[in-house]
Amino acid sequence: MAIDKDAYQKIKTELDAVGVTLVAVSKTKSVEDILELYNLGHRDFGENYVQELVSKAAQLPDDIRWHYIGHLQSNKVKLIVPFVQLIHGVDSLKLLKEINKEAAKINKIINCLLQIHIAQEETKFGMNEEELNDLLSKVSVERLPNIRIRGLMGMASFITDLDQIRKEFHYLKGLFDVQKSFSIQSNDFDILSMGMSSDYKVAIEEGSNMVRIGSLIFGERTKY
Ligand SMILES: *Cc1c(COP(=O)(O)O)cnc(C)c1O
């Protein structure tokens, strides 16, 4: 398997022109594929599974910025905290506290995004607006000096109806703008991670500044 260099260059140019960060989602893909993209100058890579991420990080150059985009279990936090750049899918105070605790042990500050459930499909992952407000009010009274909440992340419905997908992204951008305006250190609340291979153009039109793209660059995945 090889990466689609033309697709990568095209997307990268398109995103650079509008100041959107590209996270290349390399889950299930080989270390060789990742190196191929690395050698084109790419540094931001996203993975969904802790063991896979830990194993790849150990084999690849340490100036890669690893994004954890899957659902993180509290007992796995310590495995990725030493090297992770940004954790996209945080959706509980318990998890934030665990990240804070493990980060404090090694004297790091970990950037986190809060995951919001915007899709029609039922899933256990992501918060609604009320849960988000509740979590943020609790965070403001806890002392969590070793985490930094940098913004929000969401996944639209797995459907082809782009109007519906646009509505979901629009809603998430609205939540993001409200929190950004409340945020005391609003300069720190600056990342809106939304958009994948099938919907990143709509996401950018709706205000995304970070997209997570896998299959367009690395080809279709056969497993998970
Ligand atoms: C797999 C995955 C992506 C990338 O999906 P593609 O459709 O291959 O671009 C983006 N975000 C998350 C959270 C994922 O799990």
The ligand as an SDF file (V2000), in Angstrom:
LIG
                    3D

 15 15  0  0  0  0  0  0  0  0999 V2000
  -11.1220    7.3550   11.2920 C   0  0  0  0  0  0  0  0  0  0  0  0
  -11.4110    8.7230   11.7930 C   0  0  0  0  0  0  0  0  0  0  0  0
  -11.2330    9.8560   10.9760 C   0  0  0  0  0  0  0  0  0  0  0  0
  -10.8240    9.7820    9.5120 C   0  0  0  0  0  0  0  0  0  0  0  0
  -11.7710    9.1520    8.7370 O   0  0  0  0  0  0  0  0  0  0  0  0
  -11.6970    9.1760    7.1170 P   0  0  0  0  0  0  0  0  0  0  0  0
  -13.1000    9.0200    6.7090 O   0  0  0  0  0  0  0  0  0  0  0  0
  -10.8330    8.0380    6.7300 O   0  0  0  0  0  0  0  0  0  0  0  0
  -11.1210   10.4800    6.7200 O   0  0  0  0  0  0  0  0  0  0  0  0
  -11.4710   11.1030   11.5390 C   0  0  0  0  0  0  0  0  0  0  0  0
  -11.8550   11.2350   12.8080 N   0  0  0  0  0  0  0  0  0  0  0  0
  -12.0340   10.1880   13.6320 C   0  0  0  0  0  0  0  0  0  0  0  0
  -12.4540   10.4120   15.0260 C   0  0  0  0  0  0  0  0  0  0  0  0
  -11.8340    8.8950   13.1340 C   0  0  0  0  0  0  0  0  0  0  0  0
  -12.0290    7.8550   13.9410 O   0  0  0  0  0  0  0  0  0  0  0  0
  1  2  1  0
  2  3  1  0
  2 14  2  0
  3  4  1  0
  3 10  2  0
  4  5  1  0
  5  6  1  0
  6  7  2  0
  6  8  1  0
  6  9  1  0
 10 11  1  0
 11 12  2  0
 12 13  1  0
 12 14  1  0
 14 15  1  0
M  END
$$$$
